[in-house]
Amino acid sequence: MQRESSERQLALTKERIAAAGKSQTAAGGEAGHAAALEVGGQRLELANWLLAEALRYRSVDTDACLRLARQAAEAAVDAYCLSLPSRAAEARGAWYRPKERNAGEVKATLDRMQAAGMNELYVETWYWGYTIFPSRTAAAFGVEAQHPAFCGWDPLEAFATEAAKRDIAVHAWLDGLMVGIDKSGGPVLRAHPHWCALPRSGAVAGVPVAQRTTGYFWLDVTNPQVRAYLHGILGEMIGGYGIAGVNLDFMRLPQPHAEEGGDEYCFSRHARESFARECGVDPLEIDRGAQPELWQAWTSWLSRSEDEFVASVYREVKLARPNAVVSAAPEPGVEADHIGRWAEHVDIVIPQAYHETAREVRQSVQAHQAQLPQDMPVYAGIYPMYIGLGAFEAVEQAVAAGDITGGTVLFSLGHVSDDTLRALRLGPWRAPAVSPGVRPLEAAAATVAAALPGLSSAGDAAEAIGVGMRQLAARLRRGCGCEAAEPDVWSAETIAAIERLASQLDEAHAVGVVSSASAQQAARSLAEAKRFVYHWRIRQLKLRQLPQRRSRQQ
């Protein structure tokens, strides 16, 4: 058995060394990366030496062979990580269900994140029908005011306060319409059983019924009382804690899966009566096969209810805090199909690209992007640690779609090992980064500034371009506070300046004034900056389309 283990480890070690060597060879000459590459080269040499030693012991000392092969693999993973560039602007986040018992434990969690180079935390704030904070809205509706695990203190306040000190943006991650698996229906449905979204099979009973395939209970999105309740909770989060935004999950009714014994939703009394008033027929009486047009009218009516609710969430968040970020985390399938319709009502999309390989992650992100407007900001949601993959695979997945996304969100922080966080910090999260979703103009300034050292080393003839880049970075930093100004004019002028610099850079590269490596890095930086400015402009234009903000909300 030990020999089999050593042979498997030798094969894995050879794979890791090959991957590190390939990545080292492909690494560009970006400014600020040379030192890491040099150390990575040393680690790769060590990995090769350790592998040779392991092979020497292969037939005479299996234990020594296994130990040396593992050490070689660790050195190779380090070499791979150090070969990767570290972006100046990207989201580095994680979803997290809190388990802390006091503010001191919150500080320890955030210290761990900060040490790993992370800049965003998606705290599960509404789950199983509970808020983690003491909710006035819940109390007013006769619902338990707080998750019992947190009674006596406010973890959301602790996370928001301490994260701000560490420059980590906190988002409230919401379970939306899904309120848990408690057989009683959970705290909300215990108090308001008529709020339950009922499957067809449970419509007659009229009591809370769980989804057959998952055991989940769901809220009826068509019910105005449900919407008012969720809006009240949302308002408390946005208005009372200064968080960066909200992350929407489970924002649609469950869909039937016939092969799993699924059931259609939503046949609550309120939904049936509301549809009957509009269309003259109880949806429970519609024969899906014999009356396809009526059935389509019914399902479209439900979809509109979901869409209207998401739109209202976006509107309320932005009226309360214009700069708050509304993000959605669609899973493959129905949520992914819906997200294209929700694009006007979210700022960031974080597809759940949950797969075993980096190649599958990239393909999944691309499939989601195909359903979105071309310039919709996207992060990649990944979960290698959740399914037991190691640090190498986690880093591989974190960079798999780096050239087409604005960052990565891990599912979930509670599953991330210290080895994985160390590898991320050694590699793609090595240098500090600004989140483009939370601070797009600051992110644009950071990515432009990151290209300046490379241009400085290109010689005196490139100084004009360097001056232009420094002026652009300064303009972008000044623009961070100009939300009240004219976004159309400012963004048009800024994008024009970026395009002029890109053209000058092309000309300088063509005549040999700027090296290929410096030109490529600067061109990527300018393209990213342009994209961030464009995203900022779109958000400002969306704000203009909302109702006039009430003065107390400004």
N, C-alpha and C positions, 0 to 999 in steps of 0.2 A: 504493500500500500504506500509506504514512504517513497519507494522508487517511482511509483506512478505519479505521486504528488510532485516529485522533483522534475520528472519529465514534462508534466503539464506546466510547471513554473518556468522551466527552460524555454519552452515554446512561447509562453506569454512574454517572457523577458525579451526574446528575440524580436517579437512584434513591437514591443514598446521601444526598443532601441531603433528599429527601422523607422517607426513613426517619428521619433525624435530627430533622427538624422534627416529625414525628408523635410520636416518642418524647419530645421535649422538651415538647410540649403535654400528653402523657398523664402526665408525671412528677408524682408526688404531692408534697405539701409535707412530706416526712418530715424530722424533725430531723437535722441533719448533712448534708443533701443540698443545701442552698441554695447553698453556695459552689461545689460542683461544677456545679450547674445554671447558675450565673452565668458560669463559665468556658466551659461548653458553649455557652451562648448566644453568647458572643463568637466561639467557633470556628465556629459556624453562620453568623454574619454574615460572617466571613472567607471561608467556603466559598462563600457566595452572591456575594461580590465577585469572588473568583477565577474563578468560573464565568462571570460577566458579562465579565470580561477575556478569558477563553478564547474566548467567543463572538465577541468583538470581533475577535480574530485569526483566526477560523475560516476565512475565505476569503483571507486575505493572508499568513499565516505558520503553516503547519501544525505546524511544530515547536514554536512558542511556544504554540499552541492546546493541543497535547497535554500540554506541560509544565504549563501552568496548570490544565488540567482534572484532571491527576493530583494536583496540590497541593490543589485544591478537594475532591477525593474524600477525601484524607487528613484534611483539616480536618473534613469531614463525619463521617467515622468517629470522630474524636475527640469531636465534639459528641454523636454517638449514644452512645458509651461513657459520657460524663459525665452523660448524662441518666438512666442506669440506677441504681437504688438498690444499695447494697452491704450485704449481710446480715451481721448480727453472729454468726450461727451457721450454718455450712454447710461441707460438705466441698469442698475444692478440691484435687483430686488428679490423679495421672497414673500410668499404667502405664509401666514402664521396664525394658528389657533392658540391664543395665550393660555398659559398654565401657571403663570407667576402667582405668588401668594402675597406679595407686597412690593412696594416701590423699589426696594433694594434689589430684588430679583429682576425687575424690569431693567434697571441700570445694567445688570450683568448681561442680560440678553442683548441689549443695545451696544454694550462695549464689545461683545463678540462680533456683532455685525460690523461695527466701525473698524475693528482690527482686520476684518476680511475685505475692506474696501467697498462695502455696500452703501447705497444711498437711498434706497426705498424699502419700506416695510408695509405690507398689506395685512393689517391686523383684522382677523375675523371678529367683527364687532356685533353682528346680528346673526345668531345661529341657533338652531333648534327652537326657534320662537322666543329666544331671550336676547336682551342686550347685555353687553358686558359692563355697561355703565348704568347707574341708577337713573331710570328713565321717567320723567314726568309724564310723558305721553302714555306709557304703559300704565302707570298708576291711575291716570285720569280715565282710562278705558277699562279699569278693573282687572288689569293683567298684572302678573308678578313683575315688579319694577326692575329686577336685575337677575342675571344668572346667579343661582345660589352659590356657585363656587367663588364668587367675587363679592359677596355681601360684606359691607363694612369698609370698603375702599373702592376707588375708581381707577381701574387699570387703563382705561382709555386716556384719562387725564395724565397719568404717569407716563404712558408711552409718548403722548404728544409733547409733553414738557421736556422729557429727557432726550427724545429724538432730535428736537430742535437744537439742543446743545451740541449734538454730534453731526449736524447737517444731514440728517436722515429724514426724508419725507414720509410721513405716515398717512396712509390711505385707509379708510374704513371699508373693509371687505364685507359685503353683504350677501347673505344667502337668499335674498329676494323673497320669492313666493314659497319657498320650501321651509317648512317649520318643524322638521324633525321626524323621529320614529317612535316617540313615546306613544304607547298604546291608547292613552287618553286623548291624543291629539296635540299634546304639549300645552304650554301656558296660555297661548292665544286662543286656541280652539276649545280649551276647557272653559274659558270665559265667554267665548263667542262661537259656539259650535256651528252656527249658520254661516260663518265666514269660510267654511271649508269648500275647496274646489272638489266636487264629487265626480267620480267616474260614472259612466253610464250604468254599470252594474250596481252602483250604490245610490242611484238617484232617488229611488222610491223610499229607501230607509230614512233619508233625510238627516242622518247623523254623521259625524266625521268618519271618513273611510280612508284607509291608507292605499297608496298605489300598490298594485299587486306585485309588480316585479322588484320594487326597491324597499317597500315598507314606509316610504316617505308620505307625510301629510303635506298638503298644499293649500295655499290661500287662493280664494276666488278673485282674480284680478279684475273681473267685471264689476265687483261690488264697491260702490263709492266709500263705504265705511272702511273697507280694507285699505283702499288707497289713502284715505285720510289718516289712518293709523300709521302706515308706512311713511307717509310724508312727514308726520309729526316726529317720528323717530329720526328720520333723515335730517330734519331741521335742527334737532338737538345736536346731532353730531357736527354738522357743518357750522352752525351758529355758535356752539359753545366750546369747541375744542381747538379751533385754529388748524385743523388737519389739512393736508394737501389736496385731498379729494376723496372720491368714493369709487369703489370697484364693484361692478354689478355682476352677480353670479345668480344662476337659477331664475332668470328674469322672464321665463316663459312657462306655460303649462306643460305638464308631461305629455309626451306623444305616445301613441299606441305602437307596440311591437308585437304583431300577431304571433310571431314564432316564439315569443316569450310569454304568451298568455296576457298580453297587454290589454288596456282598456282605454276607450276614448274619454277625453275631458273636454269641457267642464259642464256638468249637468246639475249644478246647484240650482236651487229654487230661484234665486235672484237672476242667474244667467238665463234660465229657461223663460222666465216671465218677461225679462227685458227684451229678449230676441222675439218672443211671441208678439209683444206690443209693436215692434218695428216691422216684422215680416209676416205676422198672422198665423204662425204655426209653432207649436211646441217642438223644439229640436229633438226631444225624446221620441217623437212620433215619426221622425224622418227616416225613411228607408234608404240607407246609403247607396245600395245597389240600384234600386228602382227610381230613386229621386236624386240623381247626381247633382242637378243644378241647385236644388234646395240645400243639399249637403254642403256644396261649395259655398253657398251663401252663409251657412252657419259657421263653417271653419274660418271663412274670411272675416266674419264678424268677431270671432274670438281673437284672431291675429291682430285685427285693428285695436282691440282692447289692450293687448300686450304692447303694441307699438305706441299707443296713446299714453300708456303708463310710463314707458321708458322716456318718452318725450317730456312728460310732466316732471319726471325726476330730474332730467337735465335742466329744465327751465327753473325749477325751484333751487337747485344747487347754484346755478349761475346768478340768480337774482340775489341769493344770500351772499355768495362770495364769487365774484366774476372770474378770479384766477384759479379757482378750485378745478381740479382735473376730474373729469368723469371718464372712467375706463370700463371696458367690458371684457370678460374672460370667457368667450364662447368655446364650448366643447364641440367636437366634430358632430355633424348631423344637423338637427333642426336649429340649434342655436347658431351654428355657423351660417346656415341658410338665412336666418333672420338678421344677422349682423349687418348685411348690406343695406337693409331697410333702416337700421338704427344708426347708420353712419353719421347722419346729421345731428344725432343726439348723444354722441360720445366723442371724446377727444383722442383716446388711445384705445386700440384693440390689442388684447393679449391672448392670442389663440392658445388653447391647451394642446400644444404639440407634444403629446405624451407618447413617446416611442422609445425603443431600446437602442437605436443607432442614430448617430448624427445625421446620416443621409436621410433617414425617415423624418427627423425633426425638420430639416430644411424643406423637404417636399411638403410636409404638412403646413408649414408657414406659408409657402408659396401658394398652396391650394386655398388657404384662407384669404390671402391677399387678392387672389383672382376674383373674390366676391365683394371686394371693397373698392371704393374710389381709389384711383391710382396713387394719390398723394396722402392717403390715410396713414398716420403714424402707427407702427406696429412694433410690439415687443414679442419675444418668443417665450412662452410658458413651457418649462421643461420639468421632468420629474425623475431623472436617473437615480437619485438617492432614494426615492420612494420605493423603487423596485429593486433596491439593493445593489446598484451598480457602483463602481468605485470612483476615485478622484479623477483618474484619467478620462473615463467616459463622461463624467460631469463637465470637465473642462472642454472636451470635444464638443459636447452638445451646446455648451454656452457660447461657443464661437461658430457653431455650424451655420447660423444664418446672420452672422454679424454684419455682413456687407449689405443686407437687405432689411435689417431691423434697427430699431433705436435702442436695443438692449435686451436683457434677459430677466425673467422672474422665475425663481425656483419654487417648486412645490415638493416639500415645504420646509421652512426653516427648522422645524422640529426634527426633521429626518436628515439634516445635513451634518455630516461628520466633520470633526476638526481637520482631518486629512483633506477633505474636499475643499473646505474654506481656505486652508493653507495653499492648496494648489491653485485655486482661483486668484488668491492674492499674489502668488509668485508669478502668475501668468497674466491673463487678460485684465485682471483687476489690480494690477501692480501700481499704477499711477492713479491719483485722484481723478474723479470724473464728475461732470455736471449732468444731471438728468435732463434730457431734452424735452421730456413730457412735462416736467414740473416747471423748468426755467428755460424755455426754448431760446431766448435771445442770449442769455448767459452761456448756454451750451454752444451757440454759434460762435460767440466770442472766444470761448475756450478752444474750440477746434481750430479756429484760425490761428490763435496764438501758438498752438502746438506745432504748427508748421514753420514757425519763424526760425528756430535754430538751424534747420536744414538749409534755409535760404541764406542765412548768415554765413554758412560755411561754403556757399557756392561762389564767393568772390565778390569784389567791389562792383562788378558790372550788374549784379543782381540786386544791388542795394535799393534801387528805385521800386522794385517789386516788394522788397521787404518793408520799405516805408509805407507803401500802399496797404500792405497787410496789417501793419501796426495801426494805421489810421482806421482801417475797417474794424479791427478788434475793438478799438476805443469807441467807435460809433455804435457798435453793437452793445457794448457795456452801458453807454449812455442811454440807449434805447430801452433798457430793462425797466425803466420807470415811466415810459411814455404811453401807457395804456389810454390815458385821457386825450392824447394827441390824435392826429389824423393817421390811422393805420395804413390807409391806402397810399397816401403820399409818402410817408416815411418808408414803408416796406418797398414801394416801387423804386425809390431812390437808392435804397440799400441794395436791392437785388441788382439794379443797374450797375452799382459800384462793384459788386461781386463779379458780374459778367465781364466788366472791363478788365478787372484784374486777371480773370481766367484767360482772356484773350492775350493780354500782355505776357502772361506766363507761357502760353503756347508759343508765342513768337520767340521769347527768350530761349526756350528749350530747343526750338527748331534751329537756331543759329549757334547752339552750344554754350550759351551764357549760363544756363542752369542745367545741372546734371539731371539725368533721367530719374534717379531716386528722389531727389529734392522736388522735381517737377511733379512727379506722381503723388507724393505726399501732399504738396500744396494744392494740387488739383482736387484730390479727394476732400481736403479740408474745405475748400471753397464750395464744392458741390454739397457737402453736408450743411455748411452754414446757410447756403441758399435754401435748402430744404427746410431747415429749422425756422428761418424767417418766414417762409411761405406758410408753414403750419401756424406760426404765431398770427399771421395776418388772417388766416381762415377763422381762427378762434375769435379774433376781434370782430370780424364781420358777422359771425353767428351771434355774438352778444348784441350787436346793433338790431338784430331781428327780434330780440326778445321784448316783452312789454317793458315800459318805462320802469326803471328800478325805483323802489320806494326809498326815500332819503335815509330812513333808519337802517337800510340794508347796505348802503354804499360803504 
